Amino acid sequence: MDFDLADQVVIITGGSRGIGRAMALAFADAGAKVVVASRKQEGVDAVAAEIESHGGTALAVTTHVGQEEAVSALVERVVEVFGRVDVAINNAATNPHFGPILTATASLWDKILEVNLRGAFFLCQQVAPIMEKQGGGVIINVASTAGIRPSIGLGIYGVSKAGLIMLTKVLAVELGPSKIRVNAIAPGVIKTHFSRALWETEAIAQTVQAATPLGRLGEPEDIVGSALYLASPISSYVNGEVLLIDGGMSISGGIG
Ligand SMILES: NC(=O)c1ccc[n+]([C@@H]2O[C@H](COP(=O)([O-])OP(=O)(O)OC[C@H]3O[C@@H](n4cnc5c(N)ncnc54)[C@H](OP(=O)(O)O)[C@@H]3O)[C@@H](O)[C@H]2O)c1
C-alpha cells in the first residue's frame, strides 16, 4: 500500500489557488487525473497547464459551488471526459465577513453558508451515486480549526465549517455501506490569499506563531500529505474523521 493514485479521477474545488492548487499538483504527481475547478477561467487554466507541463493529466472547469446547476455541470463534464469520479475534495470556500457574528447581514450569512456548506452538499450529492456504482470512492472536506473552536472575528465562517464537519460525519455513516469514505481536514492558519489579512498583519502573525508549538504558520504544502493519505487506500479504515493540521496550535490553547 502506498500513496499511488494512478488513473484515479480527483475533483478539487477551489483548485486554482492556495491549498487547492497545492493538492492539485501533488495529486497529479501521484498519478491522478486532476479536475481543477473554481470560478475563474484563467485560474483553473493556469493550474491545469502547470500539471500538464509536468506530464500530468488535468481538466480545467469553471464552476460556482454555491449554484446547484453549476456543480451538476461540473460533474457531468468530468464524467464525459474521464468516465468516473474516484475522489471529490470540497475545498472552495469564502469568508466575506470579519467581526462579531451579530454584526453580519443576512446576505453575508447566506453567501458564506451557500459556498462553504451548501456547495459541499451539492458536490457530495452529485458524486455519491457515481462512486456507489463504481464500488466506492473518497470524499474529503476541507474544514478549519475555526469549525471546532471559535476563532475571533470568524463567526459565520466557523459555523459553516462546523456544519461541514457534521456533514462529513453524517455522510460517513450514510455512505459507508457503499464503500465511500468521507473525512475532513481542519487546517490552522495557512499562508494563502484567503488568510492574507491575518498573516500580513504583523501582530496577528506573531500571535499565531507564538501560539503554535511548531513555531511557524502553515504553508499550502503542509496540507497535501493529509489529503493524499485520506484519498489513498493507505487510509482504508479511516471514515468520518477530522484531521487537525495546525502545527499543534489547537492543543496548546489556540488563539480564539
Ligand atoms: N488559509 C487558511 O488559513 C485556511 C485555514 C483553515 C481552512 N482553510 C480552508 O482551506 C480551503 C482553501 O482555502 P485557501 O486558503 O487555499 O484559499 P484561497 O487561496 O483563497 O483559494 C480559494 C479557492 O476557492 C475558489 N473559490 C472561491 N469561491 C468559490 C466558489 N463560489 N466556487 C468555486 N470556487 C471558489 C477560488 O478560486 P476562484 O476565485 O477562481 O473561484 C480559489 O481557488 C478553504 O476551504 C478554507 O476555508 C484555509
Ligand as a Chemical Component Dictionary entry (heavy atoms), coordinates in Angstrom:
data_LIG
# 
_chem_comp.id                   LIG 
_chem_comp.type                 NON-POLYMER 
_chem_comp.pdbx_formal_charge   0 
_chem_comp.three_letter_code    LIG 
# 
loop_
_chem_comp_atom.comp_id 
_chem_comp_atom.atom_id 
_chem_comp_atom.alt_atom_id 
_chem_comp_atom.type_symbol 
_chem_comp_atom.charge 
_chem_comp_atom.model_Cartn_x 
_chem_comp_atom.model_Cartn_y 
_chem_comp_atom.model_Cartn_z 
_chem_comp_atom.pdbx_ordinal 
LIG N1  N1  N 0  -5.708  29.596 4.546  1  
LIG C1  C1  C 0  -6.058  29.265 5.770  2  
LIG O1  O1  O 0  -5.507  29.763 6.772  3  
LIG C2  C2  C 0  -7.147  28.248 5.993  4  
LIG C3  C3  C 0  -7.364  27.779 7.295  5  
LIG C4  C4  C 0  -8.347  26.847 7.530  6  
LIG C5  C5  C 0  -9.104  26.378 6.467  7  
LIG N2  N2  N 1  -8.885  26.838 5.217  8  
LIG C6  C6  C 0  -9.732  26.314 4.142  9  
LIG O2  O2  O 0  -8.920  25.838 3.082  10 
LIG C7  C7  C 0  -9.665  25.898 1.866  11 
LIG C8  C8  C 0  -8.825  26.551 0.798  12 
LIG O3  O3  O 0  -8.528  27.871 1.206  13 
LIG P1  P1  P 0  -7.225  28.657 0.742  14 
LIG O4  O4  O 0  -6.655  29.254 1.963  15 
LIG O5  O5  O -1 -6.379  27.811 -0.126 16 
LIG O6  O6  O 0  -7.918  29.844 -0.101 17 
LIG P2  P2  P 0  -7.551  30.594 -1.439 18 
LIG O7  O7  O 0  -6.099  30.548 -1.719 19 
LIG O8  O8  O 0  -8.201  31.928 -1.350 20 
LIG O9  O9  O 0  -8.325  29.733 -2.538 21 
LIG C9  C9  C 0  -9.708  29.660 -2.547 22 
LIG C10 C10 C 0  -10.136 28.898 -3.785 23 
LIG O10 O10 O 0  -11.556 28.760 -3.796 24 
LIG C11 C11 C 0  -12.058 29.198 -5.064 25 
LIG N3  N3  N 0  -13.420 29.673 -4.845 26 
LIG C12 C12 C 0  -13.834 30.678 -4.042 27 
LIG N4  N4  N 0  -15.173 30.791 -4.092 28 
LIG C13 C13 C 0  -15.608 29.824 -4.957 29 
LIG C14 C14 C 0  -16.885 29.425 -5.423 30 
LIG N5  N5  N 0  -18.003 30.054 -5.029 31 
LIG N6  N6  N 0  -16.961 28.397 -6.291 32 
LIG C15 C15 C 0  -15.848 27.775 -6.708 33 
LIG N7  N7  N 0  -14.618 28.090 -6.293 34 
LIG C16 C16 C 0  -14.500 29.116 -5.429 35 
LIG C17 C17 C 0  -11.037 30.255 -5.529 36 
LIG O11 O11 O 0  -10.977 30.441 -6.912 37 
LIG P3  P3  P 0  -11.920 31.463 -7.743 38 
LIG O12 O12 O 0  -11.710 32.818 -7.179 39 
LIG O13 O13 O 0  -11.480 31.297 -9.164 40 
LIG O14 O14 O 0  -13.316 30.955 -7.567 41 
LIG C18 C18 C 0  -9.750  29.592 -5.071 42 
LIG O15 O15 O 0  -9.349  28.602 -5.991 43 
LIG C19 C19 C 0  -10.960 26.637 2.210  44 
LIG O16 O16 O 0  -11.976 25.684 2.435  45 
LIG C20 C20 C 0  -10.635 27.340 3.507  46 
LIG O17 O17 O 0  -11.784 27.584 4.294  47 
LIG C21 C21 C 0  -7.927  27.765 4.940  48 
# 
loop_
_chem_comp_bond.comp_id 
_chem_comp_bond.atom_id_1 
_chem_comp_bond.atom_id_2 
_chem_comp_bond.value_order 
_chem_comp_bond.pdbx_ordinal 
LIG N1  C1  SING 1  
LIG C1  O1  DOUB 2  
LIG C1  C2  SING 3  
LIG C2  C3  SING 4  
LIG C2  C21 DOUB 5  
LIG C3  C4  DOUB 6  
LIG C4  C5  SING 7  
LIG C5  N2  DOUB 8  
LIG N2  C6  SING 9  
LIG N2  C21 SING 10 
LIG C6  O2  SING 11 
LIG C6  C20 SING 12 
LIG O2  C7  SING 13 
LIG C7  C8  SING 14 
LIG C7  C19 SING 15 
LIG C8  O3  SING 16 
LIG O3  P1  SING 17 
LIG P1  O4  DOUB 18 
LIG P1  O5  SING 19 
LIG P1  O6  SING 20 
LIG O6  P2  SING 21 
LIG P2  O7  DOUB 22 
LIG P2  O8  SING 23 
LIG P2  O9  SING 24 
LIG O9  C9  SING 25 
LIG C9  C10 SING 26 
LIG C10 O10 SING 27 
LIG C10 C18 SING 28 
LIG O10 C11 SING 29 
LIG C11 N3  SING 30 
LIG C11 C17 SING 31 
LIG N3  C12 SING 32 
LIG N3  C16 SING 33 
LIG C12 N4  DOUB 34 
LIG N4  C13 SING 35 
LIG C13 C14 SING 36 
LIG C13 C16 DOUB 37 
LIG C14 N5  SING 38 
LIG C14 N6  DOUB 39 
LIG N6  C15 SING 40 
LIG C15 N7  DOUB 41 
LIG N7  C16 SING 42 
LIG C17 O11 SING 43 
LIG C17 C18 SING 44 
LIG O11 P3  SING 45 
LIG P3  O12 DOUB 46 
LIG P3  O13 SING 47 
LIG P3  O14 SING 48 
LIG C18 O15 SING 49 
LIG C19 O16 SING 50 
LIG C19 C20 SING 51 
LIG C20 O17 SING 52 
# 
